[in-house]
Amino acid sequence: MEDEGAERALRSARTAAAILVAAPVVLVAVAAAVPLEPSAPSLATPAVLAGLLAPALGFHLYRRMQEAGTGRFVRATIVSLACTEAGATLGVVAFLLSREPLALVGVAMHVLLAGAIWPSRERLESFLSTGQGGG
């Protein structure tokens, strides 16, 4: 992959990752600022389950897309983080309704997965070499 194309892919992946990571974090801040009484405490359990399962699914999808070859780096980053963002958003909604901090496990897991797959030059090169059968 030429250098200009690689830089463009990195910028795109980083921009998408930053937006996908920031959205649930901003929602947590808003939810914490809203003074509501708990109205649905039973939502914390499904939120925690989704928050713990979504990163596994997201990372699995990231690795599977890596095996599919070049041109999928940005897409793999977006799909992986979109999976965990869904779990994180469910956690924020559950927190908003239940006020149980444990419901926010998905947000923490989302941020951790983002750190694990954050787009870097080294990850892009590894991604492309693996996709071409080189690693």
Summary of the structure (lengths in Angstrom):
residues: 135
radius of gyration: 16.8
end to end distance: 16.2
largest distance: 55.2
contacts: 453
relative contact order: 0.21
helix: 83%
strand: 0%
